[in-house]
Each structure stands twice: as structure tokens, then as C-alpha cells.
Amino acid sequence: MVEKRAARRYRVLKGATIAFGGHDVACTVRNLSSGGAAIELAAPAILPSSFTLVIERDQFIRRCRPVWSNERRIGVAFN
């Protein structure tokens, strides 16, 4: 398979939070690059078109938007 991503993604397993409109949704970051990430939710959720991804232990905070999703996994691009 030919890799089409602009930046290489690295496999990670980091607890994170999706924050939007005063709400927080716990998630796990499964892979990460300079341009985006794949995150996994404990349960399906409806998310807005833009939100903040926070990995507290790494002091990582990025505005992002979903670019693909299935039941519990979401691919996001960083703004």
C-alpha cells in the first residue's frame, strides 16, 4: 500500500480529552503526526465540526477538525 499522508504518523497510546462548548469527552490517541491524529472513543459520540484535543501529560493542546470517522474512531486534522 502506498502511503499518501504528508507527515508520518507514529503509533501512540495516550489518554486525552476532546473539549468543546464546556463539554469534555475522554478519548485515547492511537496515532499522531504533525498534521493530525487518530483518536478512539470509549463509546460513539457526536462531535462538533471543530474542537480542542488535549493530552494533558504532554501539555499538548491543538484545535482540530474531524476528517473521517467510524463508530468509535475519528481521524482529525490539526488547524
Wavefront OBJ file of the C-alpha trace (Angstrom):
o trace
v 0.000 0.000 0.000
v 1.277 3.466 -0.909
v 1.360 5.986 1.940
v -0.407 9.212 0.898
v -0.108 11.215 4.110
v 2.010 14.367 4.054
v 3.503 13.628 7.505
v 4.420 10.281 9.027
v 2.135 9.115 11.825
v 3.556 7.493 14.937
v 1.696 4.888 16.967
v 0.967 6.098 20.482
v -1.351 5.162 23.313
v -2.127 8.356 25.210
v -5.107 9.350 27.279
v -6.623 12.615 26.073
v -9.689 14.812 26.203
v -11.827 16.321 23.460
v -13.085 19.700 24.681
v -15.901 21.755 23.141
v -18.612 24.091 24.387
v -17.960 23.381 28.065
v -18.029 19.603 27.496
v -15.179 17.115 27.830
v -15.092 13.677 26.208
v -12.393 11.216 27.262
v -10.534 9.538 24.421
v -7.327 7.695 23.542
v -4.909 8.956 20.910
v -3.842 5.949 18.812
v -1.526 7.643 16.328
v -0.147 11.123 15.969
v 1.634 13.283 13.378
v 2.423 16.952 12.969
v -0.778 17.359 10.938
v -3.316 15.165 12.714
v -4.206 12.140 14.784
v -6.446 9.117 15.088
v -8.429 9.042 18.303
v -10.597 6.346 19.835
v -13.674 6.998 21.960
v -14.998 4.674 24.671
v -18.467 4.986 23.121
v -19.834 6.549 19.920
v -20.349 10.299 20.249
v -21.499 13.188 18.099
v -18.795 15.821 17.941
v -18.886 19.355 16.539
v -17.084 20.391 13.358
v -14.222 21.864 15.402
v -12.915 21.048 18.878
v -9.773 21.020 21.027
v -7.693 17.890 21.603
v -5.817 17.955 24.922
v -3.130 15.487 26.011
v -2.590 16.882 29.478
v 0.525 14.917 30.478
v 2.362 16.196 27.369
v 0.955 19.748 27.620
v -0.363 19.182 24.079
v -3.320 21.344 23.022
v -4.461 21.554 19.391
v -7.556 22.861 17.642
v -8.737 20.234 15.187
v -11.498 19.103 12.894
v -12.692 15.590 12.105
v -11.838 14.338 8.614
v -13.148 10.757 8.867
v -14.902 8.597 11.432
v -16.396 5.207 12.117
v -18.243 4.015 15.219
v -15.551 4.796 17.787
v -12.530 6.053 15.838
v -12.049 9.531 14.455
v -9.299 10.923 12.254
v -8.612 14.581 12.899
v -6.575 17.259 11.153
v -4.969 19.997 13.217
v -5.929 23.578 12.319
l 1 2 3 4 5 6 7 8 9 10 11 12 13 14 15 16 17 18 19 20 21 22 23 24 25 26 27 28 29 30 31 32 33 34 35 36 37 38 39 40 41 42 43 44 45 46 47 48 49 50 51 52 53 54 55 56 57 58 59 60 61 62 63 64 65 66 67 68 69 70 71 72 73 74 75 76 77 78 79
